[in-house]
Amino acid sequence: MAISTEQKVGLFFLFALIMLGVMIELVEDWKPFETHYDYVALFESSVGLKDGDPVRVAGVEVGKIQSISIEDGKVRVDFYIDGSVVIRRDSIAKIRQTNLLGGVFLGLDFGTPDSEILPPGSVVTTHEATNLDELISGLDRNQQRVLQPLGDMLDENREPLTNAISRLDRVMAKIDEGEGTLGRLINNPELYDEVVTMSARVNKILLRIEQGEGTLGKLMADSELYDNLSLTMANLQSVTEQLNEGKGTLGKLLVDDRLYEEATITLTGLREITEKVNAGQGSFGKLVNDDALYEDIREGVARINSIAAKIDDGKGTLGRLVNEDTLYRDAVTTLHKVEKTVDGMSDTGPVSALGVVLGTLF
């Protein structure tokens, strides 16, 4: 059966597509116009790493793993990197996890800028990373180490824990039913209304304070109070400095030792005087300690009271002078007569004046 031209063209395109797919699969990393540098890394283990996995520097893919093999008890990983990337001698290669599902890649760091460049074909320094199996094993061991004592403690205290849970259930039931203070706080709607009302009042008070109303508002908003307080503190500091320097009376009291010495001398003198008074020495000592003087004073006061009583009763000359009006009237009359006599003496001679005086008086 002859094949038509259209069929031949179709078969040719089908064959070309198949060959293209094969070439893409076989020469996926073939880049004829880019420069690659080959390097080697040796690991104790390379769990999850396989041919074709990426090589990354700081998370950026720069190459591929070419092959993985065993060499002298180590895992040899051959890889290449792009020619634009520089590997230095202190760069570290490590197998890293892409995600928790098992994806891995070969990670490289930059190394220090002062370190020399590692030539192609060299062995890169490696650092063994904890793989997922070891991490899970460590978690299992830690879990066993932590949970085993916890399980033993729960087994030992099962009954107290059960009782505590039962009590907690009863308490929660009472709270849910509105019993007790906490139950009322949770279930009573009036308390919520009171809290809302109180919050509104507090907000109103805070708003007034923020607007500078009232004493507290002025304290918060008025800068003059702050300035006055600052000035007061400055003045107080100045006064304190003057006191420390011994200025003024109070400063001298605090600093000058002479005042202390004089006060000490004064107190010593007062102590000596007090001792003399207690010993009955001197007039004041006798006044304090001598009972005879007290008796004399009491008798004198009694006599004075007696004389005052007689005067008040009109007894004696002094009593009559104090209590009788006759003597007062006689004295006034006599003064009037003397005044008339003096007036008449200015108009008469000495002899006549003497006669007038005698005649007036007698």
C-alpha positions in Angstrom: 0.0 0.0 0.0 1.6 3.3 -1.1 2.0 6.1 1.5 0.8 9.5 0.4 2.8 12.7 0.7 0.6 14.0 3.4 1.1 10.8 5.5 4.9 11.0 5.0 4.9 14.6 6.2 2.8 13.7 9.2 5.1 10.8 10.1 8.1 13.0 9.8 6.7 15.6 12.2 5.7 12.8 14.6 9.2 11.4 14.5 10.7 14.9 15.0 8.5 15.5 18.1 9.6 12.2 19.6 13.3 12.9 18.9 12.8 16.4 20.5 11.3 14.9 23.6 14.2 12.4 23.9 16.8 15.1 23.5 15.1 17.3 26.1 15.0 14.4 28.5 18.6 13.4 27.8 20.3 16.7 27.5 18.2 18.8 29.9 21.1 20.6 31.3 23.0 21.0 28.1 23.9 24.6 27.7 26.6 24.9 25.0 27.1 28.7 25.4 27.6 28.7 29.2 30.8 28.0 31.2 30.6 25.4 34.0 33.1 24.7 36.8 33.1 21.2 38.4 33.6 20.7 42.1 33.4 17.8 44.6 31.9 17.5 48.0 32.3 14.6 50.4 29.7 13.8 53.0 29.1 11.1 55.7 25.5 10.7 54.4 23.5 12.2 51.6 19.9 11.1 52.5 17.4 12.3 49.9 20.1 13.8 47.6 20.0 12.5 44.0 21.4 13.3 40.5 20.0 16.5 39.0 19.2 18.2 42.3 19.9 21.9 42.3 23.0 23.6 43.8 22.1 26.9 45.4 24.1 29.8 46.8 22.1 31.9 49.3 18.9 30.3 47.9 19.7 31.1 44.2 20.1 28.1 41.9 23.6 28.2 40.3 24.2 24.6 39.2 23.3 20.9 39.3 24.4 17.7 40.9 26.0 15.5 38.3 26.6 12.2 40.1 26.6 10.7 43.6 28.9 7.8 44.4 30.7 6.0 47.3 34.5 6.7 47.7 36.7 5.6 50.6 33.8 5.4 53.1 32.4 8.8 52.0 29.6 9.9 49.8 31.2 11.7 46.8 28.9 14.3 45.2 30.1 15.7 41.9 28.4 19.0 40.9 29.0 22.0 38.7 28.2 25.7 39.0 27.9 28.5 36.6 31.0 30.4 35.6 29.6 33.6 37.0 29.7 32.2 40.6 32.8 32.3 42.7 33.5 29.5 45.2 36.1 30.5 47.8 38.3 28.2 49.9 36.3 28.7 53.1 32.9 28.2 51.5 30.9 25.5 53.2 28.7 23.0 51.4 25.7 21.5 53.2 22.7 19.4 52.3 19.6 21.4 53.1 15.9 20.7 53.2 13.7 22.4 50.6 10.6 21.6 52.6 9.2 19.2 55.2 8.1 16.8 52.4 11.6 15.6 51.7 13.0 17.9 49.0 16.7 18.6 49.4 19.4 20.6 47.6 23.1 21.3 47.9 23.6 24.7 49.6 26.8 26.7 49.4 27.7 29.9 51.2 29.8 32.8 49.9 32.7 32.5 52.2 34.7 35.5 53.3 35.7 38.1 50.7 39.4 37.9 51.7 39.6 34.2 51.1 41.2 33.0 47.9 39.1 31.5 45.1 38.8 27.7 45.1 40.1 26.3 41.7 37.7 24.1 39.7 37.9 20.4 40.4 38.7 21.0 44.1 37.0 19.5 47.1 34.7 21.9 48.9 34.6 21.9 52.7 31.4 20.3 53.9 29.3 20.4 57.0 27.1 17.5 58.0 23.5 18.7 58.4 20.8 16.9 60.4 18.6 15.1 58.1 14.9 14.5 58.5 15.3 11.0 59.8 17.7 12.1 62.5 15.4 15.0 63.4 12.4 12.6 63.7 14.5 10.2 65.7 15.6 13.0 68.0 12.0 14.1 68.4 11.0 10.6 69.3 13.7 10.4 71.9 12.8 13.7 73.4 9.1 12.9 73.3 9.8 9.6 75.1 12.0 11.4 77.6 9.4 14.1 78.3 6.2 12.2 78.0 7.3 9.1 80.0 7.7 11.0 83.3 4.5 12.9 82.6 2.6 9.7 82.0 4.0 8.2 85.2 3.0 11.3 87.1 -0.5 11.1 85.7 -0.8 7.5 86.6 0.3 8.2 90.2 -2.1 11.1 90.6 -5.0 9.8 88.6 -7.5 9.9 91.5 -6.6 13.5 92.7 -6.8 14.7 89.1 -10.1 13.0 88.6 -11.5 14.6 91.8 -10.1 18.0 90.7 -11.8 17.7 87.3 -15.0 16.7 88.9 -14.9 19.7 91.2 -14.0 21.9 88.3 -17.1 20.5 86.4 -19.3 21.3 89.4 -17.9 24.8 89.7 -18.4 25.5 86.0 -22.0 24.2 86.3 -22.7 26.6 89.1 -21.1 29.5 87.2 -23.2 28.6 84.2 -26.4 28.5 86.3 -25.5 32.0 87.8 -24.7 30.9 91.3 -22.1 32.7 93.4 -20.4 36.0 92.7 -18.6 34.8 89.5 -21.8 33.3 88.2 -23.7 36.5 88.7 -20.9 38.5 87.0 -21.2 36.3 84.0 -24.9 35.8 83.7 -26.4 39.0 85.2 -27.2 41.5 82.3 -27.6 44.3 84.8 -23.9 44.1 85.6 -23.1 44.5 81.9 -25.4 47.6 81.8 -23.6 49.1 84.9 -20.2 48.4 83.3 -21.3 50.1 80.1 -22.7 53.1 82.1 -19.5 53.3 84.1 -17.4 53.1 80.9 -19.4 56.0 79.5 -18.9 58.1 82.6 -15.2 57.3 82.6 -14.9 58.3 78.9 -16.7 61.5 79.7 -14.3 62.3 82.6 -11.3 61.5 80.4 -12.7 63.7 77.6 -13.0 66.6 80.1 -9.5 66.0 81.4 -8.2 65.9 77.8 -10.0 69.2 77.1 -8.4 70.8 80.1 -11.5 71.1 82.3 -11.4 70.9 86.0 -8.3 70.8 88.3 -7.0 67.6 86.9 -7.5 68.8 83.3 -5.6 72.0 84.0 -2.8 69.9 85.6 -2.7 67.8 82.4 -3.1 70.6 79.8 -1.8 73.8 81.4 1.9 74.3 80.8 2.0 77.2 83.2 1.7 74.8 86.1 4.7 72.9 84.8 6.7 76.1 84.4 5.8 77.2 87.9 6.8 73.8 89.3 10.0 73.9 87.3 10.7 77.4 88.7 9.9 76.3 92.2 12.2 73.3 91.9 14.9 75.7 90.5 14.4 78.0 93.5 14.5 75.1 95.9 17.7 73.9 94.4 19.2 77.4 94.7 18.1 77.5 98.3 19.6 74.1 99.0 22.9 75.2 97.4 23.0 78.3 99.6 22.3 76.2 102.6 25.1 73.8 101.7 27.4 76.8 101.3 26.5 78.1 104.7 24.8 81.3 103.5 22.0 82.9 105.6 20.9 82.1 109.2 19.7 78.6 108.4 22.8 77.8 106.3 25.0 78.9 109.3 22.9 76.7 111.6 23.6 73.7 109.3 27.2 74.4 108.5 28.8 76.6 111.2 30.2 74.5 114.1 30.4 77.5 116.3 26.6 77.6 116.8 26.8 74.0 117.9 29.6 74.8 120.3 27.7 77.8 121.7 24.6 75.8 122.0 26.6 73.2 123.9 28.0 75.8 126.2 24.6 77.3 126.8 23.1 73.9 127.6 26.0 73.2 130.0 25.3 76.5 131.7 21.6 75.7 132.0 22.5 72.3 133.4 24.7 74.0 136.1 21.9 76.5 136.9 19.4 73.7 137.1 21.7 71.7 139.4 22.1 74.8 141.7 18.4 75.4 141.7 17.8 71.7 142.6 20.4 72.1 145.3 18.6 75.1 146.8 21.5 77.5 146.0 20.8 81.2 145.4 17.5 83.1 145.6 15.8 81.2 142.9 17.0 77.9 144.4 15.6 79.0 147.8 12.3 80.0 146.1 12.0 76.6 144.6 13.2 74.5 147.5 12.7 76.5 150.8 9.2 75.7 152.3 9.6 78.5 154.9 9.7 81.1 152.2 6.6 79.6 150.7 4.9 79.8 154.1 6.0 83.5 154.4 4.7 84.3 151.0 1.4 82.5 151.8 1.1 84.5 155.1 1.9 87.7 153.2 -0.8 87.0 150.6 -3.2 86.2 153.4 -2.5 89.5 155.1 -2.9 91.4 151.8 -6.2 89.7 151.3 -7.3 90.7 154.8 -6.2 94.4 154.3 -8.1 94.4 150.9 -11.2 93.0 152.6 -11.1 95.7 155.3 -10.6 98.4 152.6 -13.5 96.9 150.7 -15.6 97.0 153.9 -14.7 100.7 154.4 -12.7 100.2 157.5 -9.8 102.5 158.4 -8.8 105.7 156.7 -7.9 104.1 153.4 -11.2 102.2 153.5 -13.2 105.4 154.0 -11.2 107.1 151.2 -12.2 104.3 148.9 -15.8 103.8 149.9 -17.2 107.1 151.3 -18.3 109.9 149.0 -18.2 112.6 151.8 -14.5 112.9 151.7 -14.6 113.2 147.9 -17.2 116.0 148.1 -15.2 117.8 150.9 -12.1 117.6 148.7 -14.0 119.1 145.7 -15.3 121.9 147.9 -11.9 122.7 149.3 -10.4 122.8 145.8 -13.1 125.3 144.7 -12.4 127.5 147.7 -8.7 127.4 146.9 -9.4 128.3 143.3 -11.5 131.4 144.4 -8.7 132.4 146.8 -6.1 132.3 144.0 -8.3 134.4 141.8 -8.8 137.0 144.5 -5.1 137.2 145.3 -4.4 138.5 141.9 -6.4 141.6 142.7 -5.3 142.4 146.3 -2.1 142.9 148.1 -0.2 140.3 150.1 -1.9 141.3 153.4 -5.3 141.3 152.0 -4.7 138.1 150.2 -3.6 136.5 153.4 -6.8 137.7 155.1 -8.9 136.4 152.3 -7.3 133.0 152.5 -7.7 132.8 156.2 -11.3 134.1 156.0 -12.1 131.6 153.2 -10.6 128.6 155.1 -11.9 129.5 158.5 
